[in-house]
Amino acid sequence: MTTIRLHDTKTRRKVEFTPIEPENVRLYVCGPTVYDRAHLGNARPVLVFDLLYRLLREVHGRERVTYARNFTDVDDKINARAAATGRPIREITDETILWYHQDMDSLGALRPDHEPRATDYVGQMVAMIERLALSGHAYAAEGHVMFSVASYEAYGALSGRAVEDMIAGARVEVAPYKRDPMDFVLWKPSSGDEPGWDGPVIAGKSVGRGRPGWHIECSAMAYQLFGESFDIHGGGIDLQFPHHENEIAQSACAHPGGDFARIWMHNEMLQVEGKKMSKSLGNFFTVRDLLDRGVAGEVIRFVMLGTHYRKPMDWTEEKRLEAEATLAKWYGVLHAHGFTAKMVADLKAAGDWAMDAEFLGVLANDLNTPGAIARMHVLAQARTPAKLVPFAAALELMGLIEDWDALADLAGAEAAPEIAPEIDAKVTALLTRRAEARAAKDWAEADRIRDILNAAGVQVTDMGGQASWQPGPDFDADKLEGTA
């Protein structure tokens, strides 16, 4: 089995991924607050963890992996949108979730196994708050319930910051009902026109009608879906502090016998043409904006995956154009060799759908997508259907092809010429002889073979110690006769 290694934000080192339960691999990712269209930055964690989900299923088995990503559908921004438009909150959140699904589907993202809505789990949140209060980790004050940060000694372990530094470096809300500036809200009161539920009962008294704080949502939903301990928790780096720090604190205190999440993963932020995406700079756009401009979802995905998830990602027009050209070429190669939905299904049924071990190993090394794409460039040089199977499998695992019958449309005018198996075998034999001559330092023989390949219009790519080829514009197979 391929070994997956992931960078754990909490320990700040790369660790070998070993599931808590081999038959039950669990991944939880913080999802969107649903009040408006998803912007391009919102798409990055979706694509990063969609790829992780695909990799986990490839390595551990599709039926053994469960992925949950929540919707925050109770929030002050949603309330403000409802007040500004006069529309019911549920109507706004339902519409926004529909948009979100449509946009993320267009990027090739698989739907998670669970998509819990916060409003469906308020009862579980109330129960967790009451549990925290009973154990001395939470207190009621002026209709609020606050988590006592001082009650949890390990606070700050995820972000690697001391509490004193957090107070100095963060915007901490000053409120008279807080015992400590770092204490955060678990429950807050709701006015008559705001959504509200019956509040927790603390010390025999209800704190009154209100709604949950943001941080408690994922702790309660993850516990309900996955229990006290699960394998991986993911999200954008902007969530590391305070959101995920607070999740750990309240979950560890409510369920001290569990681990909550074993591994924490965070993707870096997105820029546009080297600058932070901002409406004031005129470089802010949603996923739907790009799709409506004719940028294909596969292109958006490919550009995103071209940068390692732990590095800032810069969306540029140059990258978009390069992605379009590369994907058109790749789709053209597969279309020219007859790949269809039926062919792929038949290959899988016959057990002939083979994943390239080097590609999978590179991807399994902390989602090294740039390295995986480099390997795909090599695999795409094959010129027979059988040899192209590992490339096709890699393309599918990366989420860059969904409809195999759409290859002709995706390829456009980039379809590659069909290469007869005997010609591919002849060129491959020459490349093998060239490699042997080089290893023996027989430079004269290596140069002779190079000249033969050049004369025939063969374009050779040497990458990762392996040579691959493709026909150039002046390719002439007749000039290979008698050479192998």
Secondary structure, 3 states (H helix, E strand, C coil): CCCCEEEECCCCEEEECCCCCCCCEEEEECCCECCCCCEHHHHHHHHHHHHHHHHHHHHHCHHHEEEEECEECCCHHHHHHHHHHCCCHHHHHHHHHHHHHHHHHHCCCCCCCECCEHHHCHHHHHHHHHHHHHCCCEEEECCEEEECHHHCCCCCCCCCCCHHHHHHHCCCCCCCCCCCCCCEEEEEECCCCCCCECCCEECCEECCCEEECHHHHHHHHHHHHHCCEEEEEEEEHHHHHHHHHHHHHHHHHHCCCCCEEEEEEEECCEEECCEECCCCCCCCCEHHHHHHCCCCHHHHHHHHHCCCCCCCEEECHHHHHHHHHHHHHHHHHHHHCCCCHHHHHHHHHCCCCCCCHHHHHHHCECCCHHHHHHHHHHHCCCCCHHHHHHHHHHHHHCCCCCCHHHHHHHHCCCCCCCCCHHHHHHHHHHHHHHHHHHHCCCHHHHHHHHHHHHHCCEEEEEECCEEEEEECCCCCHHHHCCCC
